Amino acid sequence: MERQYTKLDEARNIIDPLIKEIRDEESKRGAYVHLYGVGLLASLIALKRGYTREIAELAEIAGMLHDLLTYIDRAEDTDDHAHKCADHAREHVLKKLKGFTDEELDMIYNGIYNHSDKGVKGFWFDEIIKDADAAQHALRNPAEDHFYLKPRVQQVLNELI
Ligand SMILES: [Fe+2]
């Protein structure tokens, strides 16, 4: 069977060169680990919650993009980084995607825009990105309490394990 060219492939063809261009090795490594990690977990969480593979794909793309600008700029994880990352993603990635509907692009944009609002429960798609973000921080170092013991992490791990 021939390998399909998916929306995720289209998005990665734009995202990967942006990561590759990051000059600082530490930031580049962080970008690969965290962005791919959150993308993968977002896909898993979406499927676990019963959403379609197409939704899982959009969640994975939002996960890949949610902190991209932070790694490019080596910026601190400030309160408004989610909003800046959403605008950067729209400008440098989302606007260039051809195979997506406006509704799909809005979902990705909003998922990135709202991902820092972890203290509140929002739109279901945004919650997938928040949970994937929190879970990636916890699972990359599971014996460390700081992330692992957060209620959001405990909740999502209960769902997955
Ligand atoms: Fe993140």
Backbone and ligand atoms as CSV (ligand in chain L), in Angstrom:
chain,resi,resn,atom,element,x,y,z
A,1,MET,N,N,0.849,-1.200,0.000
A,1,MET,CA,C,0.000,0.000,0.000
A,1,MET,C,C,0.884,1.250,0.000
A,2,GLU,N,N,0.521,2.178,-0.850
A,2,GLU,CA,C,1.307,3.405,-0.922
A,2,GLU,C,C,1.080,4.272,0.314
A,3,ARG,N,N,2.136,4.891,0.771
A,3,ARG,CA,C,2.015,5.721,1.950
A,3,ARG,C,C,1.241,6.998,1.610
A,4,GLN,N,N,0.242,7.319,2.472
A,4,GLN,CA,C,-0.565,8.518,2.209
A,4,GLN,C,C,0.215,9.773,2.581
A,5,TYR,N,N,-0.078,10.847,1.905
A,5,TYR,CA,C,0.458,12.159,2.308
A,5,TYR,C,C,-0.652,12.840,3.091
A,6,THR,N,N,-0.452,13.000,4.387
A,6,THR,CA,C,-1.517,13.476,5.263
A,6,THR,C,C,-1.367,14.960,5.587
A,7,LYS,N,N,-2.380,15.469,6.284
A,7,LYS,CA,C,-2.305,16.857,6.760
A,7,LYS,C,C,-1.134,17.032,7.716
A,8,LEU,N,N,-0.883,16.002,8.517
A,8,LEU,CA,C,0.247,16.076,9.447
A,8,LEU,C,C,1.565,16.188,8.671
A,9,ASP,N,N,1.682,15.437,7.578
A,9,ASP,CA,C,2.888,15.547,6.744
A,9,ASP,C,C,3.039,16.967,6.211
A,10,GLU,N,N,1.918,17.520,5.741
A,10,GLU,CA,C,1.968,18.881,5.192
A,10,GLU,C,C,2.442,19.871,6.265
A,11,ALA,N,N,1.885,19.723,7.469
A,11,ALA,CA,C,2.257,20.633,8.558
A,11,ALA,C,C,3.724,20.440,8.946
A,12,ARG,N,N,4.153,19.168,9.058
A,12,ARG,CA,C,5.551,18.911,9.463
A,12,ARG,C,C,6.551,19.411,8.431
A,13,ASN,N,N,6.150,19.409,7.172
A,13,ASN,CA,C,7.060,19.915,6.134
A,13,ASN,C,C,7.338,21.395,6.330
A,14,ILE,N,N,6.461,22.086,7.043
A,14,ILE,CA,C,6.706,23.505,7.355
A,14,ILE,C,C,7.332,23.647,8.739
A,15,ILE,N,N,6.872,22.835,9.685
A,15,ILE,CA,C,7.338,22.966,11.078
A,15,ILE,C,C,8.793,22.493,11.228
A,16,ASP,N,N,9.121,21.351,10.652
A,16,ASP,CA,C,10.467,20.787,10.857
A,16,ASP,C,C,11.597,21.735,10.433
A,17,PRO,N,N,11.496,22.387,9.247
A,17,PRO,CA,C,12.564,23.330,8.899
A,17,PRO,C,C,12.684,24.483,9.905
A,18,LEU,N,N,11.554,24.895,10.507
A,18,LEU,CA,C,11.613,25.972,11.512
A,18,LEU,C,C,12.365,25.497,12.756
A,19,ILE,N,N,12.182,24.223,13.113
A,19,ILE,CA,C,12.934,23.679,14.259
A,19,ILE,C,C,14.413,23.526,13.873
A,20,LYS,N,N,14.636,23.017,12.676
A,20,LYS,CA,C,16.020,22.808,12.213
A,20,LYS,C,C,16.836,24.094,12.224
A,21,GLU,N,N,16.163,25.203,11.941
A,21,GLU,CA,C,16.845,26.511,11.883
A,21,GLU,C,C,17.258,27.043,13.248
A,22,ILE,N,N,16.733,26.478,14.328
A,22,ILE,CA,C,17.078,26.982,15.665
A,22,ILE,C,C,18.572,26.767,15.877
A,23,ARG,N,N,19.269,27.852,16.149
A,23,ARG,CA,C,20.736,27.781,16.224
A,23,ARG,C,C,21.221,27.184,17.538
A,24,ASP,N,N,20.563,27.563,18.632
A,24,ASP,CA,C,20.987,27.099,19.940
A,24,ASP,C,C,20.642,25.607,20.093
A,25,GLU,N,N,21.671,24.794,20.315
A,25,GLU,CA,C,21.480,23.332,20.346
A,25,GLU,C,C,20.523,22.890,21.450
A,26,GLU,N,N,20.641,23.528,22.607
A,26,GLU,CA,C,19.794,23.174,23.744
A,26,GLU,C,C,18.316,23.443,23.426
A,27,SER,N,N,18.057,24.611,22.816
A,27,SER,CA,C,16.685,24.965,22.440
A,27,SER,C,C,16.156,24.022,21.366
A,28,LYS,N,N,17.040,23.686,20.425
A,28,LYS,CA,C,16.615,22.795,19.339
A,28,LYS,C,C,16.242,21.425,19.903
A,29,ARG,N,N,17.073,20.921,20.793
A,29,ARG,CA,C,16.803,19.628,21.433
A,29,ARG,C,C,15.496,19.689,22.217
A,30,GLY,N,N,15.326,20.790,22.971
A,30,GLY,CA,C,14.098,20.973,23.746
A,30,GLY,C,C,12.877,20.998,22.842
A,31,ALA,N,N,13.015,21.668,21.703
A,31,ALA,CA,C,11.894,21.768,20.756
A,31,ALA,C,C,11.516,20.388,20.235
A,32,TYR,N,N,12.499,19.603,19.815
A,32,TYR,CA,C,12.187,18.260,19.302
A,32,TYR,C,C,11.525,17.413,20.381
A,33,VAL,N,N,12.118,17.409,21.563
A,33,VAL,CA,C,11.609,16.533,22.629
A,33,VAL,C,C,10.203,16.956,23.048
A,34,HIS,N,N,10.049,18.232,23.381
A,34,HIS,CA,C,8.764,18.679,23.937
A,34,HIS,C,C,7.672,18.761,22.871
A,35,LEU,N,N,7.970,19.333,21.726
A,35,LEU,CA,C,6.921,19.519,20.713
A,35,LEU,C,C,6.465,18.183,20.129
A,36,TYR,N,N,7.415,17.299,19.813
A,36,TYR,CA,C,7.018,15.981,19.314
A,36,TYR,C,C,6.324,15.185,20.415
A,37,GLY,N,N,6.799,15.341,21.655
A,37,GLY,CA,C,6.194,14.630,22.787
A,37,GLY,C,C,4.766,15.060,23.022
A,38,VAL,N,N,4.529,16.357,23.036
A,38,VAL,CA,C,3.164,16.861,23.256
A,38,VAL,C,C,2.275,16.481,22.070
A,39,GLY,N,N,2.826,16.541,20.862
A,39,GLY,CA,C,2.056,16.145,19.683
A,39,GLY,C,C,1.577,14.700,19.797
A,40,LEU,N,N,2.497,13.820,20.144
A,40,LEU,CA,C,2.173,12.394,20.257
A,40,LEU,C,C,1.129,12.154,21.347
A,41,LEU,N,N,1.329,12.777,22.485
A,41,LEU,CA,C,0.376,12.591,23.589
A,41,LEU,C,C,-0.991,13.184,23.248
A,42,ALA,N,N,-1.005,14.305,22.550
A,42,ALA,CA,C,-2.283,14.918,22.162
A,42,ALA,C,C,-3.056,13.958,21.255
A,43,SER,N,N,-2.350,13.324,20.346
A,43,SER,CA,C,-2.977,12.345,19.459
A,43,SER,C,C,-3.535,11.176,20.275
A,44,LEU,N,N,-2.740,10.672,21.195
A,44,LEU,CA,C,-3.173,9.541,22.039
A,44,LEU,C,C,-4.396,9.915,22.882
A,45,ILE,N,N,-4.356,11.088,23.494
A,45,ILE,CA,C,-5.469,11.518,24.357
A,45,ILE,C,C,-6.749,11.679,23.521
A,46,ALA,N,N,-6.622,12.275,22.339
A,46,ALA,CA,C,-7.797,12.462,21.477
A,46,ALA,C,C,-8.430,11.115,21.148
A,47,LEU,N,N,-7.612,10.147,20.769
A,47,LEU,CA,C,-8.138,8.818,20.412
A,47,LEU,C,C,-8.748,8.132,21.626
A,48,LYS,N,N,-8.070,8.259,22.761
A,48,LYS,CA,C,-8.568,7.649,23.998
A,48,LYS,C,C,-9.935,8.223,24.369
A,49,ARG,N,N,-10.149,9.505,24.053
A,49,ARG,CA,C,-11.433,10.149,24.366
A,49,ARG,C,C,-12.502,9.873,23.311
A,50,GLY,N,N,-12.157,9.077,22.334
A,50,GLY,CA,C,-13.158,8.651,21.361
A,50,GLY,C,C,-13.292,9.540,20.142
A,51,TYR,N,N,-12.387,10.492,19.982
A,51,TYR,CA,C,-12.449,11.348,18.789
A,51,TYR,C,C,-11.829,10.615,17.596
A,52,THR,N,N,-12.087,11.151,16.421
A,52,THR,CA,C,-11.630,10.491,15.192
A,52,THR,C,C,-10.123,10.646,14.994
A,53,ARG,N,N,-9.583,9.867,14.089
A,53,ARG,CA,C,-8.159,9.982,13.750
A,53,ARG,C,C,-7.871,11.352,13.123
A,54,GLU,N,N,-8.868,11.921,12.471
A,54,GLU,CA,C,-8.691,13.259,11.875
A,54,GLU,C,C,-8.551,14.310,12.972
A,55,ILE,N,N,-9.342,14.151,14.026
A,55,ILE,CA,C,-9.210,15.066,15.174
A,55,ILE,C,C,-7.862,14.845,15.860
A,56,ALA,N,N,-7.474,13.579,16.008
A,56,ALA,CA,C,-6.173,13.269,16.624
A,56,ALA,C,C,-5.052,13.939,15.842
A,57,GLU,N,N,-5.208,13.961,14.524
A,57,GLU,CA,C,-4.195,14.580,13.670
A,57,GLU,C,C,-4.113,16.092,13.929
A,58,LEU,N,N,-5.283,16.739,14.049
A,58,LEU,CA,C,-5.289,18.192,14.332
A,58,LEU,C,C,-4.681,18.462,15.706
A,59,ALA,N,N,-4.985,17.581,16.670
A,59,ALA,CA,C,-4.443,17.743,18.016
A,59,ALA,C,C,-2.922,17.596,17.986
A,60,GLU,N,N,-2.461,16.656,17.196
A,60,GLU,CA,C,-1.005,16.452,17.086
A,60,GLU,C,C,-0.337,17.693,16.486
A,61,ILE,N,N,-0.972,18.283,15.503
A,61,ILE,CA,C,-0.395,19.487,14.883
A,61,ILE,C,C,-0.381,20.642,15.887
A,62,ALA,N,N,-1.468,20.813,16.623
A,62,ALA,CA,C,-1.502,21.880,17.638
A,62,ALA,C,C,-0.419,21.636,18.689
A,63,GLY,N,N,-0.235,20.367,19.062
A,63,GLY,CA,C,0.818,20.031,20.027
A,63,GLY,C,C,2.195,20.376,19.494
A,64,MET,N,N,2.433,20.091,18.223
A,64,MET,CA,C,3.724,20.405,17.601
A,64,MET,C,C,4.017,21.906,17.609
A,65,LEU,N,N,2.934,22.691,17.543
A,65,LEU,CA,C,3.099,24.145,17.392
A,65,LEU,C,C,2.988,24.926,18.698
A,66,HIS,N,N,2.499,24.301,19.752
A,66,HIS,CA,C,2.018,25.083,20.901
A,66,HIS,C,C,3.087,25.948,21.575
A,67,ASP,N,N,4.353,25.531,21.519
A,67,ASP,CA,C,5.443,26.315,22.144
A,67,ASP,C,C,6.547,26.666,21.147
A,68,LEU,N,N,6.287,26.479,19.879
A,68,LEU,CA,C,7.381,26.604,18.898
A,68,LEU,C,C,8.125,27.937,19.017
A,69,LEU,N,N,7.403,29.026,19.075
A,69,LEU,CA,C,8.063,30.343,19.134
A,69,LEU,C,C,8.946,30.470,20.376
A,70,THR,N,N,8.523,29.880,21.470
A,70,THR,CA,C,9.301,29.947,22.715
A,70,THR,C,C,10.696,29.354,22.498
A,71,TYR,N,N,10.766,28.261,21.734
A,71,TYR,CA,C,12.074,27.657,21.461
A,71,TYR,C,C,12.855,28.463,20.429
A,72,ILE,N,N,12.165,29.028,19.447
A,72,ILE,CA,C,12.859,29.836,18.438
A,72,ILE,C,C,13.471,31.074,19.095
A,73,ASP,N,N,12.703,31.698,19.972
A,73,ASP,CA,C,13.152,32.939,20.622
A,73,ASP,C,C,13.961,32.701,21.888
A,74,ARG,N,N,14.046,31.473,22.317
A,74,ARG,CA,C,14.631,31.142,23.624
A,74,ARG,C,C,14.008,32.021,24.712
A,75,ALA,N,N,12.712,32.212,24.590
A,75,ALA,CA,C,12.009,33.104,25.510
A,75,ALA,C,C,11.635,32.364,26.795
A,76,GLU,N,N,11.431,33.116,27.832
A,76,GLU,CA,C,10.944,32.541,29.082
A,76,GLU,C,C,9.489,32.098,28.861
A,77,ASP,N,N,9.053,31.128,29.664
A,77,ASP,CA,C,7.690,30.635,29.563
A,77,ASP,C,C,6.736,31.622,30.244
A,78,THR,N,N,6.570,32.790,29.648
A,78,THR,CA,C,5.761,33.827,30.291
A,78,THR,C,C,4.272,33.548,30.110
A,79,ASP,N,N,3.468,34.310,30.842
A,79,ASP,CA,C,2.021,34.103,30.827
A,79,ASP,C,C,1.414,34.217,29.430
A,80,ASP,N,N,1.960,35.159,28.645
A,80,ASP,CA,C,1.336,35.368,27.328
A,80,ASP,C,C,2.041,34.602,26.210
A,81,HIS,N,N,2.929,33.660,26.576
A,81,HIS,CA,C,3.648,32.947,25.510
A,81,HIS,C,C,2.686,32.155,24.624
A,82,ALA,N,N,1.580,31.681,25.205
A,82,ALA,CA,C,0.620,30.902,24.412
A,82,ALA,C,C,0.021,31.772,23.302
A,83,HIS,N,N,-0.290,33.028,23.646
A,83,HIS,CA,C,-0.886,33.925,22.647
A,83,HIS,C,C,0.138,34.266,21.560
A,84,LYS,N,N,1.376,34.512,21.993
A,84,LYS,CA,C,2.427,34.826,21.012
A,84,LYS,C,C,2.704,33.622,20.115
A,85,CYS,N,N,2.705,32.438,20.712
A,85,CYS,CA,C,2.951,31.214,19.925
A,85,CYS,C,C,1.816,30.986,18.924
A,86,ALA,N,N,0.579,31.285,19.326
A,86,ALA,CA,C,-0.562,31.110,18.420
A,86,ALA,C,C,-0.437,32.059,17.224
A,87,ASP,N,N,-0.082,33.303,17.491
A,87,ASP,CA,C,0.052,34.268,16.391
A,87,ASP,C,C,1.210,33.895,15.468
A,88,HIS,N,N,2.311,33.468,16.070
A,88,HIS,CA,C,3.463,33.033,15.264
A,88,HIS,C,C,3.091,31.826,14.398
A,89,ALA,N,N,2.374,30.876,15.002
A,89,ALA,CA,C,1.973,29.669,14.254
A,89,ALA,C,C,1.063,30.051,13.089
A,90,ARG,N,N,0.150,30.991,13.326
A,90,ARG,CA,C,-0.763,31.402,12.253
A,90,ARG,C,C,0.009,32.023,11.096
A,91,GLU,N,N,0.927,32.917,11.461
A,91,GLU,CA,C,1.693,33.665,10.470
A,91,GLU,C,C,2.649,32.772,9.677
A,92,HIS,N,N,3.348,31.895,10.371
A,92,HIS,CA,C,4.446,31.152,9.742
A,92,HIS,C,C,4.099,29.733,9.325
A,93,VAL,N,N,2.994,29.218,9.838
A,93,VAL,CA,C,2.632,27.830,9.490
A,93,VAL,C,C,1.193,27.732,8.978
A,94,LEU,N,N,0.223,28.134,9.804
A,94,LEU,CA,C,-1.182,27.868,9.461
A,94,LEU,C,C,-1.603,28.521,8.148
A,95,LYS,N,N,-1.147,29.751,7.928
A,95,LYS,CA,C,-1.517,30.453,6.687
A,95,LYS,C,C,-0.996,29.754,5.438
A,96,LYS,N,N,0.049,28.936,5.607
A,96,LYS,CA,C,0.666,28.273,4.455
A,96,LYS,C,C,0.054,26.908,4.160
A,97,LEU,N,N,-0.798,26.429,5.051
A,97,LEU,CA,C,-1.369,25.096,4.858
A,97,LEU,C,C,-2.520,25.153,3.858
A,98,LYS,N,N,-2.502,24.223,2.917
A,98,LYS,CA,C,-3.501,24.261,1.839
A,98,LYS,C,C,-4.682,23.301,2.093
A,99,GLY,N,N,-4.380,22.169,2.717
A,99,GLY,CA,C,-5.397,21.109,2.778
A,99,GLY,C,C,-6.320,21.158,3.979
A,100,PHE,N,N,-6.445,22.303,4.615
A,100,PHE,CA,C,-7.230,22.418,5.844
A,100,PHE,C,C,-8.410,23.366,5.649
A,101,THR,N,N,-9.514,23.075,6.352
A,101,THR,CA,C,-10.633,24.017,6.335
A,101,THR,C,C,-10.355,25.142,7.337
A,102,ASP,N,N,-11.097,26.245,7.199
A,102,ASP,CA,C,-10.935,27.364,8.146
A,102,ASP,C,C,-11.255,26.915,9.564
A,103,GLU,N,N,-12.259,26.051,9.680
A,103,GLU,CA,C,-12.641,25.547,11.003
A,103,GLU,C,C,-11.503,24.749,11.644
A,104,GLU,N,N,-10.837,23.935,10.845
A,104,GLU,CA,C,-9.701,23.150,11.375
A,104,GLU,C,C,-8.554,24.062,11.792
A,105,LEU,N,N,-8.281,25.068,10.977
A,105,LEU,CA,C,-7.189,25.994,11.304
A,105,LEU,C,C,-7.515,26.780,12.576
A,106,ASP,N,N,-8.802,27.144,12.734
A,106,ASP,CA,C,-9.225,27.856,13.952
A,106,ASP,C,C,-9.067,26.969,15.187
A,107,MET,N,N,-9.393,25.694,15.038
A,107,MET,CA,C,-9.249,24.774,16.177
A,107,MET,C,C,-7.793,24.693,16.610
A,108,ILE,N,N,-6.910,24.567,15.650
A,108,ILE,CA,C,-5.474,24.490,15.969
A,108,ILE,C,C,-5.027,25.794,16.627
A,109,TYR,N,N,-5.420,26.921,16.010
A,109,TYR,CA,C,-5.024,28.234,16.556
A,109,TYR,C,C,-5.508,28.382,18.001
A,110,ASN,N,N,-6.759,28.077,18.240
A,110,ASN,CA,C,-7.319,28.238,19.594
A,110,ASN,C,C,-6.695,27.270,20.592
A,111,GLY,N,N,-6.381,26.075,20.130
A,111,GLY,CA,C,-5.713,25.103,21.002
A,111,GLY,C,C,-4.373,25.631,21.494
A,112,ILE,N,N,-3.652,26.293,20.594
A,112,ILE,CA,C,-2.362,26.890,20.974
A,112,ILE,C,C,-2.611,28.108,21.876
A,113,TYR,N,N,-3.532,28.949,21.455
A,113,TYR,CA,C,-3.812,30.225,22.154
A,113,TYR,C,C,-4.206,29.994,23.616
A,114,ASN,N,N,-4.974,28.943,23.853
A,114,ASN,CA,C,-5.525,28.708,25.203
A,114,ASN,C,C,-4.730,27.725,26.051
A,115,HIS,N,N,-3.589,27.244,25.549
A,115,HIS,CA,C,-2.968,26.110,26.248
A,115,HIS,C,C,-2.375,26.454,27.615
A,116,SER,N,N,-2.190,27.740,27.896
A,116,SER,CA,C,-1.654,28.102,29.224
A,116,SER,C,C,-2.738,28.195,30.299
A,117,ASP,N,N,-3.990,28.212,29.877
A,117,ASP,CA,C,-5.078,28.374,30.861
A,117,ASP,C,C,-5.406,27.046,31.531
A,118,LYS,N,N,-4.400,26.507,32.220
A,118,LYS,CA,C,-4.568,25.144,32.750
A,118,LYS,C,C,-5.426,25.099,34.011
A,119,GLY,N,N,-5.658,26.266,34.605
A,119,GLY,CA,C,-6.484,26.308,35.819
A,119,GLY,C,C,-7.979,26.241,35.534
A,120,VAL,N,N,-8.352,26.402,34.282
A,120,VAL,CA,C,-9.782,26.345,33.942
A,120,VAL,C,C,-10.030,25.255,32.897
A,121,LYS,N,N,-11.254,24.770,32.890
A,121,LYS,CA,C,-11.642,23.780,31.889
A,121,LYS,C,C,-12.296,24.514,30.728
A,122,GLY,N,N,-11.755,24.370,29.553
A,122,GLY,CA,C,-12.281,25.086,28.391
A,122,GLY,C,C,-12.856,24.141,27.355
A,123,PHE,N,N,-12.794,24.571,26.110
A,123,PHE,CA,C,-13.293,23.788,24.972
A,123,PHE,C,C,-12.566,22.436,24.924
A,124,TRP,N,N,-13.277,21.379,24.548
A,124,TRP,CA,C,-12.711,20.018,24.612
A,124,TRP,C,C,-11.408,19.871,23.841
A,125,PHE,N,N,-11.300,20.536,22.690
A,125,PHE,CA,C,-10.064,20.394,21.910
A,125,PHE,C,C,-8.899,21.061,22.642
A,126,ASP,N,N,-9.170,22.225,23.241
A,126,ASP,CA,C,-8.122,22.930,23.991
A,126,ASP,C,C,-7.651,22.089,25.172
A,127,GLU,N,N,-8.593,21.363,25.788
A,127,GLU,CA,C,-8.239,20.525,26.944
A,127,GLU,C,C,-7.278,19.399,26.546
A,128,ILE,N,N,-7.415,18.906,25.331
A,128,ILE,CA,C,-6.490,17.858,24.862
A,128,ILE,C,C,-5.062,18.404,24.838
A,129,ILE,N,N,-4.906,19.622,24.344
A,129,ILE,CA,C,-3.560,20.208,24.231
A,129,ILE,C,C,-2.994,20.505,25.619
A,130,LYS,N,N,-3.824,21.063,26.492
A,130,LYS,CA,C,-3.365,21.339,27.867
A,130,LYS,C,C,-2.942,20.055,28.570
A,131,ASP,N,N,-3.759,19.013,28.447
A,131,ASP,CA,C,-3.459,17.747,29.118
A,131,ASP,C,C,-2.191,17.110,28.545
A,132,ALA,N,N,-2.038,17.180,27.235
A,132,ALA,CA,C,-0.845,16.606,26.608
A,132,ALA,C,C,0.405,17.361,27.061
A,133,ASP,N,N,0.298,18.676,27.170
A,133,ASP,CA,C,1.421,19.517,27.616
A,133,ASP,C,C,1.808,19.135,29.048
A,134,ALA,N,N,0.814,19.070,29.913
A,134,ALA,CA,C,1.071,18.732,31.322
A,134,ALA,C,C,1.638,17.320,31.438
A,135,ALA,N,N,1.090,16.382,30.678
A,135,ALA,CA,C,1.534,14.986,30.761
A,135,ALA,C,C,2.962,14.823,30.243
A,136,GLN,N,N,3.319,15.568,29.183
A,136,GLN,CA,C,4.687,15.435,28.660
A,136,GLN,C,C,5.705,15.884,29.688
A,137,HIS,N,N,5.410,16.991,30.370
A,137,HIS,CA,C,6.329,17.466,31.409
A,137,HIS,C,C,6.485,16.416,32.506
A,138,ALA,N,N,5.389,15.766,32.860
A,138,ALA,CA,C,5.429,14.778,33.942
A,138,ALA,C,C,6.127,13.489,33.507
A,139,LEU,N,N,5.833,13.023,32.279
A,139,LEU,CA,C,6.329,11.714,31.855
A,139,LEU,C,C,7.790,11.718,31.434
A,140,ARG,N,N,8.329,12.900,31.140
A,140,ARG,CA,C,9.747,12.906,30.781
A,140,ARG,C,C,10.615,12.740,32.024
A,141,ASN,N,N,9.997,12.839,33.187
A,141,ASN,CA,C,10.732,12.634,34.435
A,141,ASN,C,C,9.752,12.148,35.516
A,142,PRO,N,N,9.276,10.905,35.377
A,142,PRO,CA,C,8.153,10.443,36.197
A,142,PRO,C,C,8.436,10.308,37.695
A,143,ALA,N,N,9.720,10.216,38.062
A,143,ALA,CA,C,10.016,10.077,39.491
A,143,ALA,C,C,10.078,11.438,40.183
A,144,GLU,N,N,9.948,12.491,39.409
A,144,GLU,CA,C,10.042,13.845,39.973
A,144,GLU,C,C,8.630,14.355,40.255
A,145,ASP,N,N,8.426,14.875,41.458
A,145,ASP,CA,C,7.065,15.207,41.906
A,145,ASP,C,C,6.453,16.444,41.252
A,146,HIS,N,N,7.277,17.445,40.947
A,146,HIS,CA,C,6.758,18.774,40.599
A,146,HIS,C,C,5.618,18.750,39.569
A,147,PHE,N,N,5.833,18.089,38.465
A,147,PHE,CA,C,4.772,18.006,37.449
A,147,PHE,C,C,3.836,16.827,37.710
A,148,TYR,N,N,4.427,15.708,38.130
A,148,TYR,CA,C,3.664,14.454,38.220
A,148,TYR,C,C,2.470,14.568,39.156
A,149,LEU,N,N,2.621,15.328,40.225
A,149,LEU,CA,C,1.559,15.369,41.240
A,149,LEU,C,C,0.486,16.428,40.977
A,150,LYS,N,N,0.606,17.172,39.896
A,150,LYS,CA,C,-0.434,18.174,39.591
A,150,LYS,C,C,-1.753,17.454,39.312
A,151,PRO,N,N,-2.878,18.019,39.809
A,151,PRO,CA,C,-4.178,17.366,39.608
A,151,PRO,C,C,-4.483,17.074,38.131
A,152,ARG,N,N,-4.151,18.010,37.251
A,152,ARG,CA,C,-4.424,17.779,35.824
A,152,ARG,C,C,-3.656,16.567,35.317
A,153,VAL,N,N,-2.408,16.429,35.751
A,153,VAL,CA,C,-1.590,15.290,35.325
A,153,VAL,C,C,-2.166,13.997,35.890
A,154,GLN,N,N,-2.518,14.009,37.163
A,154,GLN,CA,C,-3.096,12.817,37.781
A,154,GLN,C,C,-4.357,12.378,37.036
A,155,GLN,N,N,-5.163,13.355,36.664
A,155,GLN,CA,C,-6.412,13.049,35.960
A,155,GLN,C,C,-6.153,12.404,34.592
A,156,VAL,N,N,-5.237,12.976,33.856
A,156,VAL,CA,C,-5.013,12.461,32.506
A,156,VAL,C,C,-4.308,11.109,32.578
A,157,LEU,N,N,-3.425,10.917,33.556
A,157,LEU,CA,C,-2.765,9.623,33.688
A,157,LEU,C,C,-3.768,8.540,34.100
A,158,ASN,N,N,-4.718,8.898,34.943
A,158,ASN,CA,C,-5.775,7.948,35.312
A,158,ASN,C,C,-6.572,7.504,34.093
A,159,GLU,N,N,-6.727,8.437,33.171
A,159,GLU,CA,C,-7.445,8.130,31.935
A,159,GLU,C,C,-6.651,7.182,31.051
A,160,LEU,N,N,-5.335,7.393,31.023
A,160,LEU,CA,C,-4.495,6.685,30.045
A,160,LEU,C,C,-3.946,5.362,30.573
A,161,ILE,N,N,-3.752,5.257,31.854
A,161,ILE,CA,C,-3.062,4.071,32.397
A,161,ILE,C,C,-4.087,3.086,32.977
L,1,LIG,FE,FE,4.419,23.216,26.488
